[in-house]
Structures are given as structure tokens and as C-alpha cells.
Amino acid sequence: MICSGSGTIDVNVGSIVSYTVVCANGDPGQLNEVGLRHIHKNVAVSVTTRTSGKWGLSIGWTKDIASSS
């Protein structure tokens, strides 16, 4: 999630995860990565914005998840 301006953005990925991004001028946003061990089908992503600026969200998928040790 990248955002500018002031305010917040709520991101909801179905029943899997949800989080809030705090936007600020000069701060490009944050990177949130969610690694899942099981397939989830038909997942809806919703975004609720309360910001005076612009925002962007990227969603991707990969077959392999790097494990963090």
C-alpha cells in the first residue's frame, strides 16, 4: 500500500487479514506481505480510504513462499 496526504486506509483481505495504513506526506507507505500455507479461493479485497491524498495497492501471487528463519 502506498499513499500520500494525511489520513488512513483500511485494507481487508477477506477473513484472512486486515490492517490499517497511516498516510503522511513524504512517507511512501508500507509493505505488507501475507504468506499462506493453504489455497484460498474467491477472496475479496476491499479498501476503505480516509485520506486527502492518492493511494495505490498491488496484489500478487507466487507459487513459492520463502520461509523466514
C-alpha positions as CSV (number, residue, x, y, z in Angstrom):
1,M,0.0,0.0,0.0
2,I,1.4,3.4,-1.0
3,C,-0.4,6.6,0.0
4,S,0.2,10.3,0.3
5,G,-1.6,13.1,2.1
6,S,-2.9,12.7,5.6
7,G,-5.4,10.1,6.9
8,T,-5.7,6.4,7.0
9,I,-6.6,3.5,4.7
10,D,-8.1,0.2,5.9
11,V,-7.3,-2.9,3.8
12,N,-9.4,-6.1,4.2
13,V,-8.4,-9.4,2.5
14,G,-11.5,-11.5,3.2
15,S,-11.4,-13.2,6.5
16,I,-7.6,-13.7,6.1
17,V,-6.1,-10.4,7.2
18,S,-6.9,-6.8,7.7
19,Y,-4.7,-3.8,8.5
20,T,-4.7,0.0,8.6
21,V,-2.1,2.2,6.8
22,V,-1.4,5.6,8.2
23,C,-0.6,8.1,5.4
24,A,1.7,11.0,5.7
25,N,3.3,13.5,3.3
26,G,6.8,12.4,2.4
27,D,6.3,8.8,3.6
28,P,5.6,6.4,0.7
29,G,3.5,4.0,2.8
30,Q,4.3,0.4,3.9
31,L,4.8,-3.1,2.6
32,N,2.6,-5.8,4.0
33,E,3.2,-9.4,2.8
34,V,1.0,-12.2,3.8
35,G,2.2,-15.8,3.2
36,L,-0.4,-18.5,3.4
37,R,0.2,-22.3,3.6
38,H,-3.2,-23.2,2.1
39,I,-5.1,-22.1,-1.0
40,H,-7.9,-19.7,-0.5
41,K,-10.4,-19.3,-3.4
42,N,-12.7,-16.4,-4.1
43,V,-11.1,-13.9,-1.7
44,A,-12.5,-10.4,-1.9
45,V,-10.1,-7.5,-1.2
46,S,-11.7,-4.2,0.0
47,V,-10.1,-0.8,0.6
48,T,-11.7,2.0,2.7
49,T,-9.9,5.3,2.4
50,R,-10.0,8.3,4.7
51,T,-7.1,10.3,3.1
52,S,-6.7,13.6,1.4
53,G,-4.1,12.2,-1.0
54,K,-3.6,9.4,-3.5
55,W,-3.2,5.7,-2.8
56,G,-2.2,2.5,-4.6
57,L,-2.4,-1.2,-3.8
58,S,-0.7,-4.1,-5.5
59,I,-1.9,-7.7,-5.1
60,G,0.2,-10.6,-6.3
61,W,0.6,-14.4,-6.1
62,T,3.6,-16.7,-6.1
63,K,3.7,-20.5,-6.1
64,D,6.7,-20.5,-3.7
65,I,6.8,-18.8,-0.3
66,A,10.2,-18.0,1.1
67,S,10.4,-19.2,4.7
68,S,11.8,-16.8,7.3
69,S,14.1,-18.3,9.9
